[in-house]
Amino acid sequence: MQYQLFRSTTPGFTPSSANLVITTSATGYSDVGLTEATAYYYVVEATNTNGSSSPSNQVTAQTGGPGSITAVSGSNQTAQVGTAFANPLVVSVQDAESNPVAGVTVTFVGTGLTFPSGATAVTDSNGQAQVIAQPSSSGTLTISANVAGLSAPASFSETGTAIPQTITFGPLSQVTYGTGPITLSATASSNLPLSFTVAGPATVSGSVLTITGAGQVTVTANQAGDTTYAAASPVSQSFTVAQAASTVTWATPAAITYGTALSASQLNATASVPGTFTYSPASGTLAAGTHTLSVTFTPTDTANYATNTVTVVLQVNRATPNITWATPATITYGTTLSPSQLNPTASVPGSFTYSPASGVALGAGAQTLSATFTPADIANYTTANASVLQRVNPAVLTVTANSLSAPFGTPPMLGATITGFVNGDSSSAVSGAPALATTANALSLPGTYPITIGTGSLSAVNYIFSFVGGTYNVTFTGSVPAAGTQCNGAYNGSFSGNITVSANQICVFVGGSVGGNLHLTNGTVELVHTRLGGDLQISGGTFSITSGTTIAGNLQVQGTPASSATSHVCGTAVKGDLTLQNNGTPVLVGTTDGSSCPGNTVQGNVTVQSNTALVSVLGNTISDNLTVQTNSASTVVNGNTLQGNLVDKNNTADTEVFTNQVRGNLQCSGNTSITGGSNVAASKHGQCANF
C-alpha cells in the first residue's frame, strides 16, 4: 500500500500532482523546510494496484516562528584587509521549543567588512546558516546576525589588520636658483595621496615645490595610511639649488672712429638682476684696430646669483681727415693751375697730391680738381680724397671780317681773320667758318656796303667768339663807256652820244649823264641820279630808273618779252610822254607810300595799253592825260594826280581805280572787272560814275 501526501496553504484545495509532497509506504512523515508561522493544509490518498482511494479529510498544521539565534562558530578570527576570514561565520536558529528552524533567512551586518558571497543565508534543515566574511578595514570588527522578528541577534567579534604600503619617490635633480615651481612626483603602493614636507630654501604646497634660495633642499614624501593601509615609511630626497647665473646682455657695439672716447654708447651692458658693472677699459680713446671690451657684473644678491664676466669686440676704424677746399674762383682758358686753385687744408698733418697737377692748363668748362691727402699718422687716419669744381671760362677769339674793294660786276669774295689764341693754340683749335654776308652783290651800285659776320659753323672747345664787321666797297668801272654800244659797267661821267644796250650788257649810270638817246634791246639798264638828254626806249631786258633821274625826252617801254622780274620807274622826272605798251614784263611806276619806289613826274601823257603782265601806276604826278586800255593783265591805277583826264576802258583783266585826283574827267567803260573808289574828278562817267 502506498500513500500520497498533498500540501497547500489554501484550505479546501484539490489534490493534484502540482501539490504532491511525497509518495511513501511509511505511515508517518516529517515535513521540513516550511515557512515559519504559516498554516499548511494536508490531504492523504491511499493507492494500490486497484487504484486510489478518495482523499482523506483535510488536516491543518501551523508552523512555529524562530525563537532564538546563536553564533555557532567563526568568531575571534584575524585576517588582513581584503582577505576573507579562514572560517565561515555560522549561526543556529531555533524555535521556542529549541527545535531547529529551517528556511529562515539570516542577515549578517557589520562595519568594516564585506561578504563576498552575500550578506544573507537561509537556514538548512538543522536550522543553521553561514556566510563568508572579509575585513575591509583594520581594527576590531563586530558582526551581528539576525532573523526578522528576533530582538537578540547573534554576535561575532573579528580583527582586521591593515595592508602594509610603500612610497616610491625618485631622486630630485640639481636646479638653479630662479627655476620655476617644481611638481613633485611620488606614489604610494596603496595609491593613497601623499603629503610632502621640505627642509631648506624652498616651500611646498601640495605637490608643488617652490625654490626660495640657493642651498641644500630635502623633500620628504609621507603617507599616513588609513583604515585599509598602514602608514608608509617616509622617503626623503635631497638636492642642491645652485646659484643662478646673472644674465648679462651686451650687444656688440657699432664700430667707432678713432678719436671717439669710450662712453655709455659702448659701455652699456645690462643684467637680469640688480648689481654693479666694472668695465675694462673703463674710458679713454682707443687706437684704430680691433679691441676686446670686458665687463664684470657683481649682483647685489650674491647669495643667490653668481658674478658674470662678458666680453664684446669693438672695432675702431681709422678716422678720415677732414679736408677743407673752397671752390676756387673761375679762371679763363689758358690760365695754369697754381696754389690759387690747389689750396685745400686738412685737419691733421700730412701731404697732398693733385690731379691735374700744378702748372696744367685746363680746358674750358666745369673741370674737376682732385686732391689725395696722405696723413702722417697712417695707423689711425685713412687717406682722404677731395674734389672741387673749377670753372674755366673759354678764352675770347676775335673774328674780324676782312674789308675789301672790288669794281662793279665783281662777286664779293668774303673772308675773316681770327686772333687771340692762347696756350700755344693755333687755328687748328677752331673748326667751321663764320657766317659772312653783305648787301652788295655783283650788280650792286658803286658805294660802301657793310659786311656782317656771325657764328656760322664756327666752334671751338676752349674759345668763344667776338665778331667785328667789315666793309665792302664797290668801285666804278670807269667814267664813261668807250663807245655807245659798249656800255657794260658802272659809270659816273658824262657820255655825249647815244647808247644802245643789248644782250649780256649791264649799263649802269650813277650821277652821270647821257647826252643823246638810250635804247635797251636786251640786257639791263639802271639809271640813278642820271640825266638823259634824249629819249629812253626799252624793248627788251630789265630796267630800273630811280632816285632823281631826269629824262628830257619820252620814256617808252614797248614789246618786252614775258618775265617774272619786275622793272621799276621810281622818283624820275619824264619831260615827255611815258608809254607802256605790249609788254610781257611786269612794270611798277611809283608807289602810293613813296617809300621803296617814289612817285614820278610826267609832263606829257601816260599810256598803259595792251600789256600782258601786271602794270601798276601809283602816286605819280601827270601833267596831261592817263589812259589805261585793252590790257589783258591786271592794272592798278591808284593815288595819282592828273591835270587832264583819266580813261580806263576795255580791259579784260581786273583793273583798279582808287584815290586819284583828276582835274579833268574820270571815265570808265567796257572793262570786264573794275573796282575803285575815293577818286576826285571834275566828272565821273560810265563804270567809274560812283568811284
C-alpha positions in Angstrom: 0.0 0.0 0.0 1.3 3.5 -0.9 0.4 6.8 0.5 0.4 10.1 -1.4 0.7 13.3 0.8 -0.6 16.5 -0.7 0.0 20.0 0.8 -1.3 23.5 0.2 -1.6 26.8 2.0 -5.1 27.1 0.6 -7.9 25.4 2.6 -10.2 23.1 0.6 -7.6 22.7 -2.2 -7.9 19.9 -4.7 -5.1 17.3 -4.7 -3.0 17.2 -7.8 0.4 16.4 -9.0 1.2 20.1 -8.5 0.8 20.0 -4.8 2.0 16.4 -4.2 4.6 16.3 -1.5 5.7 12.7 -1.3 4.6 9.1 -2.1 5.7 6.7 0.6 4.7 3.4 2.2 5.5 4.8 5.7 2.7 5.7 7.9 4.5 8.9 9.2 6.3 11.9 7.6 8.1 14.9 9.0 7.6 17.9 6.7 10.5 20.4 6.8 11.6 23.5 5.0 8.3 25.1 5.6 7.8 28.8 6.1 7.6 29.7 9.7 4.3 30.9 11.2 2.3 29.6 8.3 -0.8 27.4 8.2 -0.5 24.4 5.9 -3.3 22.0 4.7 -2.7 18.3 4.1 -4.7 15.5 2.3 -3.7 11.8 2.0 -4.7 9.3 -0.7 -4.0 5.5 -0.4 -3.1 3.7 -3.6 -2.6 0.1 -4.6 -2.9 -2.0 -7.7 -6.6 -1.5 -7.6 -6.4 2.3 -7.7 -6.5 5.3 -5.4 -8.8 6.0 -2.5 -10.7 9.1 -2.1 -8.9 12.0 -0.4 -8.8 11.9 3.3 -10.2 14.6 5.4 -8.2 17.8 5.3 -5.7 18.3 8.2 -4.3 21.7 9.3 -0.9 22.2 10.8 0.6 25.6 11.9 4.4 26.1 11.7 6.1 27.8 14.7 8.5 31.0 14.3 12.2 31.3 15.2 12.7 31.7 19.0 16.4 32.5 19.1 19.6 32.8 17.0 23.0 32.0 18.3 26.6 32.0 17.0 27.9 28.6 16.4 31.4 29.2 15.1 33.7 31.6 13.3 34.2 34.3 15.9 37.6 35.7 17.1 39.3 35.3 13.7 42.0 37.6 12.3 42.5 38.5 8.6 44.3 41.2 6.6 42.0 43.7 5.0 40.9 42.4 1.7 41.5 38.7 2.7 38.5 36.5 3.8 38.5 35.1 7.3 39.6 31.4 7.2 36.3 30.1 8.6 32.7 30.9 7.8 30.5 32.6 10.3 27.9 30.0 11.4 24.6 30.7 13.3 21.8 28.4 14.5 18.1 29.3 14.5 15.7 27.5 16.9 12.1 27.9 17.8 10.7 28.3 21.2 10.9 24.6 21.9 14.6 24.6 20.8 13.8 22.9 17.6 15.9 24.0 14.6 14.0 26.2 12.3 14.8 25.6 8.6 14.2 28.0 5.8 14.8 31.1 7.8 16.7 34.0 6.2 19.5 35.2 8.4 21.0 38.7 7.7 24.6 39.4 8.6 25.6 43.1 9.3 29.0 44.6 10.2 31.0 47.7 9.7 34.4 47.4 8.0 33.6 44.1 6.4 32.3 42.7 3.2 30.6 39.5 2.4 31.9 38.2 -0.8 29.0 35.6 -1.3 26.4 37.9 0.1 25.3 39.1 3.5 22.2 36.7 3.8 21.9 32.9 4.2 18.9 30.6 4.7 18.9 28.1 7.5 19.2 24.5 6.5 17.2 21.6 8.0 19.4 21.8 11.0 18.4 25.4 11.5 21.9 26.6 10.6 23.1 29.3 8.2 26.6 30.6 7.3 28.4 33.3 5.4 32.0 34.2 4.4 33.2 37.5 5.8 36.2 39.6 4.7 37.6 42.7 6.5 37.6 46.0 4.6 39.2 48.0 7.4 41.5 47.3 10.2 40.7 47.0 13.9 38.2 45.2 16.0 35.2 44.4 13.8 31.7 43.4 15.2 29.3 41.4 13.1 25.6 40.7 14.1 23.4 38.1 12.6 19.7 38.3 12.9 16.4 37.0 11.8 13.3 39.1 11.3 11.2 39.2 14.4 14.0 38.4 16.8 15.3 41.1 19.1 18.5 39.4 20.2 20.9 38.9 17.2 23.9 36.6 17.3 27.2 38.4 17.6 30.8 37.8 16.2 34.0 39.7 17.1 36.7 39.7 14.5 40.0 41.5 13.9 41.1 43.2 10.6 44.7 44.0 10.1 45.9 46.9 7.8 47.7 46.4 4.5 51.3 47.5 4.5 52.3 50.1 1.9 55.5 51.6 0.4 56.4 55.0 -1.1 58.2 55.4 -4.5 59.9 58.8 -4.6 62.8 59.1 -7.1 65.9 61.3 -6.8 65.5 65.1 -7.5 67.9 66.7 -9.9 70.0 69.7 -9.0 68.4 73.0 -10.1 69.5 76.6 -10.3 68.1 79.4 -8.3 65.3 81.1 -10.3 64.0 77.8 -11.6 60.2 77.9 -11.6 57.9 75.8 -9.4 58.7 72.0 -9.5 55.9 69.5 -9.5 56.9 66.6 -7.1 56.1 63.1 -8.3 55.9 60.3 -5.8 53.4 57.4 -5.5 52.2 55.1 -2.7 51.6 51.4 -3.4 48.2 52.0 -1.8 47.5 54.7 -4.4 46.6 56.9 -1.5 47.6 60.6 -1.8 51.0 61.6 -0.4 52.0 64.7 1.5 55.3 66.4 1.3 57.4 68.3 3.8 60.5 70.4 2.9 63.7 71.5 4.7 66.0 74.1 3.2 65.4 77.2 1.0 62.1 76.1 -0.5 58.4 75.9 0.3 55.9 73.2 -0.7 52.2 73.5 -1.3 50.5 70.2 -2.2 52.9 68.7 -4.7 54.4 72.0 -5.9 57.8 72.8 -4.6 58.9 76.5 -4.9 62.6 77.3 -4.7 63.3 80.3 -2.4 67.1 80.4 -2.5 70.3 78.6 -3.2 71.5 75.8 -0.9 70.5 72.2 0.2 66.9 71.2 -0.1 65.4 68.0 1.4 61.9 66.9 0.4 60.2 64.1 2.4 57.2 62.2 1.0 54.7 60.8 3.6 51.6 58.5 3.5 49.9 58.2 7.0 47.7 55.2 6.0 44.0 54.8 6.7 41.7 52.0 7.9 42.8 49.9 5.0 46.5 50.6 4.7 49.2 51.0 7.4 51.3 54.2 7.4 54.2 54.1 4.9 57.8 54.7 5.9 58.6 58.3 4.8 61.1 58.7 1.8 63.3 61.7 1.6 65.2 63.1 -1.4 67.8 65.9 -1.2 69.2 68.1 -4.0 71.3 71.2 -4.4 69.9 74.6 -5.6 72.9 76.2 -7.4 73.4 79.9 -7.6 71.7 81.4 -10.7 73.9 82.9 -13.3 73.3 86.6 -13.7 72.4 87.1 -17.3 74.5 90.0 -18.8 73.3 91.4 -22.2 75.9 93.4 -24.1 75.3 93.8 -27.8 78.4 94.2 -30.0 78.7 98.0 -30.2 78.8 99.7 -33.5 82.2 100.5 -34.9 83.6 103.8 -33.8 86.1 106.1 -35.4 89.5 106.8 -34.0 89.3 109.8 -31.7 85.9 108.8 -30.2 86.2 108.3 -26.4 84.5 105.3 -24.8 81.1 106.2 -23.4 77.8 104.8 -22.5 77.2 104.2 -26.2 79.7 101.3 -26.0 79.8 100.6 -22.2 76.1 99.7 -22.0 75.8 96.2 -20.7 72.6 95.3 -18.8 71.9 92.5 -16.3 68.9 90.4 -15.4 69.2 91.3 -11.7 70.4 94.4 -9.8 74.1 94.8 -9.4 77.2 96.8 -10.5 79.3 96.7 -13.6 83.1 97.1 -13.8 84.4 97.7 -17.4 87.9 97.3 -18.8 89.0 99.5 -20.3 86.7 101.9 -18.4 87.2 105.0 -20.5 89.6 106.8 -22.9 90.3 106.7 -26.6 91.4 103.5 -28.3 93.8 103.3 -31.2 92.4 102.1 -34.5 92.0 98.3 -34.7 90.1 95.5 -33.0 89.7 95.7 -29.2 88.1 93.4 -26.7 86.0 95.2 -24.1 85.3 93.3 -20.8 82.7 93.8 -18.1 82.4 92.0 -14.7 79.0 92.1 -13.2 78.6 91.7 -9.4 75.0 91.0 -8.4 73.6 92.7 -5.3 72.2 89.3 -4.2 75.4 87.4 -4.1 73.8 84.6 -2.1 71.7 83.5 -5.0 73.4 84.9 -8.1 76.9 84.4 -9.4 79.1 87.1 -10.8 79.5 87.1 -14.6 82.1 88.4 -16.9 81.2 89.1 -20.6 83.3 90.5 -23.5 82.5 92.1 -26.7 84.6 93.1 -29.7 84.8 96.8 -30.6 86.1 97.8 -34.0 87.8 101.2 -34.0 88.0 102.4 -37.6 90.7 104.8 -38.8 89.4 108.3 -38.8 89.1 110.1 -42.1 90.8 113.5 -42.1 88.6 116.5 -42.7 89.5 118.2 -45.9 88.5 121.8 -46.5 88.7 123.1 -50.0 86.8 126.1 -51.1 85.5 126.3 -54.7 88.2 128.3 -56.5 87.3 131.4 -58.5 86.5 131.0 -62.1 89.6 131.2 -64.4 89.9 131.7 -68.1 91.2 129.1 -70.5 95.0 129.4 -70.8 95.4 130.1 -67.0 97.6 127.3 -65.5 96.8 125.7 -62.1 98.6 127.2 -59.1 98.2 127.4 -55.4 95.4 129.9 -56.1 93.4 126.9 -57.1 95.3 124.0 -55.4 94.8 125.1 -51.8 93.0 122.5 -49.7 93.7 122.2 -46.0 93.5 119.1 -43.7 92.5 118.6 -40.1 95.7 116.6 -39.3 99.3 116.8 -40.5 100.1 115.2 -43.9 100.7 115.9 -47.5 98.6 116.4 -50.7 99.0 115.3 -54.3 96.8 116.8 -57.0 95.3 115.7 -60.3 95.6 117.6 -62.6 99.0 118.8 -61.2 100.1 122.4 -60.7 101.1 124.1 -64.0 98.4 122.4 -66.1 96.1 124.5 -68.2 92.5 123.1 -68.1 90.1 123.1 -70.9 87.1 125.3 -70.8 84.0 124.1 -68.9 83.4 122.7 -65.4 86.6 120.7 -64.6 87.1 118.5 -61.5 90.2 119.2 -59.4 91.1 116.2 -57.2 93.4 116.0 -54.2 94.6 112.9 -52.3 95.7 113.5 -48.7 98.1 111.1 -47.0 98.1 111.6 -43.2 101.4 111.5 -41.3 99.7 109.1 -38.7 98.6 106.5 -41.2 97.9 104.0 -38.4 95.0 106.0 -37.1 93.9 108.0 -40.1 92.9 107.0 -43.6 94.0 108.7 -46.8 91.3 111.1 -47.9 90.2 112.4 -51.2 88.5 115.7 -52.0 87.5 117.4 -55.2 86.1 120.8 -56.3 84.7 122.1 -59.5 87.0 124.5 -61.3 85.0 126.5 -63.8 87.1 127.6 -66.7 85.7 130.2 -68.9 86.5 129.9 -72.6 89.0 132.5 -73.9 87.8 135.0 -76.5 88.8 134.8 -80.1 88.2 137.9 -82.2 86.8 137.1 -85.6 87.2 140.1 -87.9 85.5 140.3 -91.3 88.1 141.3 -93.9 87.3 144.7 -95.5 87.8 144.8 -99.3 87.1 146.8 -102.5 86.1 145.4 -105.9 84.9 147.0 -109.1 81.2 146.9 -110.1 80.3 143.5 -111.5 82.7 141.5 -109.3 81.0 139.0 -107.0 82.1 139.7 -103.4 84.7 137.2 -102.1 84.3 137.5 -98.3 86.8 136.3 -95.6 87.8 136.7 -92.0 90.8 136.8 -89.7 90.8 135.0 -86.2 93.1 136.4 -83.5 93.5 135.8 -79.7 94.8 132.2 -79.5 96.4 131.2 -76.1 98.1 128.3 -74.6 100.1 127.7 -77.8 96.9 127.0 -79.8 96.6 127.7 -83.5 93.8 127.9 -85.9 93.5 124.1 -85.7 91.7 124.7 -82.3 88.8 126.1 -84.3 86.5 124.3 -86.7 84.0 125.6 -89.2 83.7 129.0 -90.6 82.0 132.2 -89.7 78.8 133.4 -91.4 79.8 136.4 -93.6 77.2 138.4 -95.5 77.0 141.8 -97.3 74.1 143.5 -99.0 76.3 144.0 -102.0 76.4 141.7 -105.0 78.0 141.8 -108.4 75.3 144.2 -109.6 75.3 146.5 -106.6 75.8 150.2 -107.4 79.2 151.6 -106.5 79.4 152.5 -102.9 80.3 151.2 -99.5 78.4 148.2 -98.1 78.6 146.7 -94.6 80.0 143.2 -94.2 78.2 141.4 -91.3 79.8 138.5 -89.5 78.3 135.8 -87.2 79.0 132.4 -85.7 78.1 130.4 -88.7 79.5 126.9 -88.3 82.4 128.1 -86.1 83.1 126.1 -83.0 85.9 125.6 -80.5 86.2 123.7 -77.3 88.0 126.3 -75.4 87.0 129.5 -77.0 84.1 131.8 -77.6 83.9 134.3 -80.4 83.7 138.1 -80.6 82.9 139.4 -84.1 84.0 142.6 -85.8 82.3 143.5 -89.1 84.0 144.9 -92.2 83.1 146.9 -95.3 82.8 146.1 -99.0 83.5 148.9 -101.4 82.1 148.7 -104.9 84.1 150.9 -107.4 83.1 152.3 -110.8 84.1 150.5 -114.0 85.1 153.9 -115.4 83.9 157.4 -116.1 82.0 156.6 -119.4 81.8 153.6 -121.7 84.3 153.5 -124.5 81.5 153.7 -127.1 77.7 153.9 -127.3 77.4 150.2 -127.9 79.9 149.2 -125.2 78.1 150.3 -122.0 78.8 147.3 -119.8 79.7 148.5 -116.3 79.1 151.3 -113.8 79.9 154.8 -114.8 79.6 158.3 -113.2 80.8 160.6 -116.0 79.1 162.3 -118.9 78.6 160.5 -122.2 77.8 162.8 -125.1 76.2 160.4 -127.7 73.6 157.7 -127.9 73.8 154.4 -126.1 72.4 151.1 -127.2 72.4 148.2 -124.6 72.0 144.7 -125.9 72.1 141.1 -124.6 74.6 140.3 -121.8 75.3 144.0 -121.2 74.7 145.8 -117.9 74.7 149.5 -118.2 74.7 151.5 -115.0 75.0 155.3 -114.7 75.2 156.8 -111.2 75.2 160.6 -111.0 76.4 160.9 -114.6 74.7 161.9 -117.9 74.0 160.7 -121.4 73.7 163.4 -123.9 71.6 161.5 -126.5 69.1 158.7 -126.5 69.4 155.4 -124.7 67.9 152.2 -126.2 67.6 149.0 -124.3 67.0 146.0 -126.6 68.2 143.3 -124.1 70.4 143.1 -121.0 70.0 145.5 -118.1 69.8 149.3 -117.7 70.0 151.1 -114.3 69.9 154.8 -114.0 70.5 156.5 -110.7 70.5 160.3 -110.4 71.3 160.3 -114.1 70.3 162.9 -116.7 69.3 161.6 -120.1 69.3 164.3 -122.8 67.1 162.4 -125.3 64.5 159.5 -125.3 64.7 156.3 -123.3 63.3 153.4 -125.4 63.0 149.9 -123.9 62.1 146.9 -126.0 63.7 144.1 -124.0 65.7 143.1 -120.9 65.1 144.6 -117.4 65.5 148.1 -116.2 65.4 150.3 -113.1 65.1 154.1 -113.4 65.3 155.6 -109.9 66.4 158.2 -107.5 66.4 161.6 -109.2 66.9 160.5 -112.8 65.7 163.0 -115.4 64.6 162.1 -119.0 64.5 165.0 -121.3 62.5 163.2 -124.0 60.0 160.4 -123.9 60.1 157.1 -121.9 58.7 154.3 -124.0 58.6 150.7 -122.7 57.2 148.6 -125.6 57.2 144.9 -126.6 59.3 143.5 -123.7 59.1 139.7 -123.5 57.4 137.8 -120.7 59.5 137.8 -117.5 58.9 137.1 -113.8 61.2 140.1 -112.8 59.5 143.4 -112.2 61.1 146.5 -113.7 60.8 149.9 -112.0 60.4 153.6 -112.8 60.8 155.4 -109.5 61.5 159.0 -108.5 62.1 160.0 -112.1 61.2 163.2 -114.0 60.0 162.5 -117.6 59.8 165.6 -119.7 57.9 164.0 -122.5 55.3 161.1 -122.6 55.5 157.8 -120.7 54.2 154.8 -122.7 53.8 151.2 -121.5 52.6 149.1 -124.4 52.5 145.4 -125.3 54.8 144.3 -122.5 55.2 140.8 -121.1 57.4 142.2 -118.2 55.6 143.5 -115.1 56.3 147.2 -114.6 56.0 149.3 -111.4 55.6 153.0 -111.9 55.9 154.7 -108.4 54.2 153.7 -105.2 51.4 155.3 -103.1 53.5 155.3 -99.9 56.6 156.7 -101.7 59.0 154.6 -99.6 60.5 151.9 -101.8 59.7 153.5 -105.1 58.8 157.2 -105.0 56.3 158.5 -107.5 57.3 160.0 -110.8 56.7 163.3 -112.5 55.5 163.1 -116.1 55.0 166.3 -118.1 53.3 164.6 -121.0 50.7 161.8 -121.3 50.8 158.4 -119.7 49.5 155.5 -121.8 49.1 151.9 -120.5 47.9 149.7 -123.4 47.7 146.1 -124.4 50.0 144.7 -121.8 50.1 141.0 -120.9 51.8 141.5 -117.5 50.8 143.5 -114.4 51.3 147.2 -114.6 51.0 149.4 -111.5 50.8 153.2 -111.8 50.9 154.6 -108.3 51.4 158.0 -106.7 52.6 159.8 -109.8 52.1 163.5 -110.9 50.9 163.7 -114.6 50.6 166.9 -116.4 48.3 165.6 -119.2 46.1 162.5 -119.6 46.3 158.9 -118.2 44.9 156.2 -120.5 44.5 152.6 -119.5 43.0 150.4 -122.2 42.8 146.9 -123.7 45.1 145.3 -121.2 44.8 141.5 -120.7 46.7 141.5 -117.4 45.7 143.3 -114.2 46.3 147.0 -113.9 46.4 149.2 -110.8 45.9 152.9 -111.1 45.8 154.4 -107.6 46.8 157.7 -105.9 47.8 159.6 -109.0 47.4 163.4 -109.5 46.3 164.4 -113.1 45.9 167.7 -114.8 44.0 166.1 -117.6 41.6 163.1 -117.9 41.8 159.6 -116.6 40.3 157.0 -119.1 40.1 153.3 -118.1 38.4 151.1 -120.8 38.1 147.8 -122.5 40.4 145.9 -120.2 39.8 142.2 -119.9 41.6 141.6 -116.6 41.0 143.1 -113.2 41.6 146.8 -113.1 41.6 149.1 -110.0 41.0 152.9 -109.8 41.3 154.3 -106.3 42.1 157.7 -104.7 43.1 159.5 -107.8 43.0 163.3 -108.1 41.7 164.1 -111.6 41.3 167.7 -112.7 39.5 166.6 -115.8 37.1 163.7 -116.3 37.2 160.2 -114.9 35.6 157.9 -117.5 35.5 154.0 -117.4 33.8 151.7 -119.8 34.0 148.2 -121.3 36.1 146.7 -118.5 35.5 143.1 -117.6 36.2 143.6 -113.9 36.8 147.0 -112.3 36.9 148.3 -108.8 37.5 151.7 -107.4 36.6 154.5 -105.0 37.7 157.7 -103.3 38.6 159.3 -106.6 38.2 163.1 -107.1 37.4 164.3 -110.7 35.6 167.1 -112.4 33.1 164.5 -113.6 32.8 160.7 -113.4 31.3 158.6 -116.1 30.4 155.0 -117.0 31.8 152.3 -114.8 33.5 154.9 -112.7 30.4 157.0 -112.1 30.3 156.0 -108.4 34.1 155.8 -107.9 
